[in-house]
Amino acid sequence: MLSTEGLVKPQRAQRRIGAARLLRPALGLLVPVALAVGWEIMVRTGLSSGRLVPPPSVIFSTFADLAATGELQRHATVTLLRVLAGFASGVVLGTLVGAITGYSALSHRLLDPSLQGLRAIPSIAWVPLFILWFGIFEASKIILIAVGVFFPVYLGVMGAVRSVDRKIVEVGRVFRLSGSAMVWRILLPAIAPAYVIALRAGLGLGWMFVVAAEFMGASEGLGFLLIDGQQLGKPAQIVAAIVAFALLGKLTDWIVASIAAPFLRWEDAFASR
Amino acid sequence: MLVFDHVGKTYPNGVRALDGVSLEVAPGEILVIIGGSGCGKSTLLRAASGLDIATQGSVALDGATIEAPHEKIGLIFQEPRLLPWLSVADNVGFGLSHLPRSERAKRIAAALERVGLTDKAGVWPRELSGGQAQRVAIARALITRPSVLLLDEPFSALDAFTRAELQDHLLDLWEEGRPILVLVTHDIEEALVLATRVVVMRTQPGRIAGILDVPLPRPRDRLSPAFEEQKRRVLRLFDSTLLSRRALNQPLHDFQI
């Protein structure tokens, strides 16, 4: 993003290394692991049948079986591709429209009220209309996901551009930056922290909406595995699909955060200490 | 030659900030504009920078009217206004993006050395003290070799020691290329340390109350009787509404405008 600069980069601060660094994340695992082990013991000892709430060992073996047959990978890939397509289009549109309404007061007055009105509609409410308009195949699914991603990205970009410090913009004016240089060298870096948060919020909604999209009639995808598990009475398959969602959601969020991190090292933030 | 020709500014709400200010600043001059809050001194400076446009009259550099920020005019604000996402070195080189990388690096290194911050090249702006940050801002403004440098209360947010240090430092930098300096301040001592001429302004609307040549030799001794005498001359130019006669009879270093 800052390709024209970068002659000298500040040194990364030295990280503290020690037992505390390893123990702190481990502490967060304590509760879920305790619950899982507890439930496993309950089922093994016969205190519960575990028929509707399968124990971790059954979920794990279901997960392993699905992975071994390649089913899991096939469904996960389909879902992942839908999320990526919807996320990409939602981000591009949200960024463009957000930048325009953030930058120009006229287009803000013109477009923002309508967009805020549309934002107030629960996106799932669009499903019947999207099916009528775009059919029941990929197009309607990807558009639904894109709509879900669009709004947080739009809101984040628009708000961030509008709140860029006028004093910093004046520095750009004193150095007689052109319109595009102003965007590239002042506005984009200035909104980067807010933009990354908007992207991550958008991605989270993308994962939410892919489930809704796959509920509306899919023969493939993790959402299909959920519905299939419900109809065939296989709770372990449902939980396995949920685990797959959790892993993929966390992984994609981590990827976005990692790509963004080098651009945000300058932040003088509370959390960076 | 920087020429202010009957410069006036009326805000859309009808408030007259500035009324008919005419001034000529010659090359090599340090003009200090001094006055209380609301006397339009910053408005005058912003009109010269091209960031704001005067509603009456005009400002011209070497005959060309200034209607937008000008290549030959640098501006330093009260706050350093460094870009937090760029290293100190990249902040200093911000105005040189049209130059090739190696040439830019050379100029940045030279500029940082002149302001004594070579060892800070690689740090983020947030890691600098207030005085260091303002020095970086000065280096950033001077690196494009402007023929006019405008400074809007550049040292007023700094402590007294840092302020005196940076005033001397600014004079050293000015000696190298002798650009026109136009500096706005509310500090009489600062005005007299720096200025070849002092413009005293009064408020509502902002007008020139008087212009004084400062005949003191450099480097100037802030404690000398001649310096005290110049302070008296400046003070006499202020409105009697601002300073009572009683105050004028007291030792002068006890108050600032």
Interface residues (C-beta under 8 A of the other chain):
Chain A: L2 T4 E5 G6 L7 V8 K9 P10 Q11 K167 I168 E170 V171 R173 V174 F175 R176 A181 R185 I186 P189 A190 A192 F263 W266 E267 D268
Chain B: S49 L51 A68 P69 H70 E71 G74 L75 F77 E79 R81 L83 P84 W85 L86 S87 V88 A89 D90 G93 F94 G95 S97 R101 R104 A105 I108 A121 G122 V123 W124 R126 E127 T144
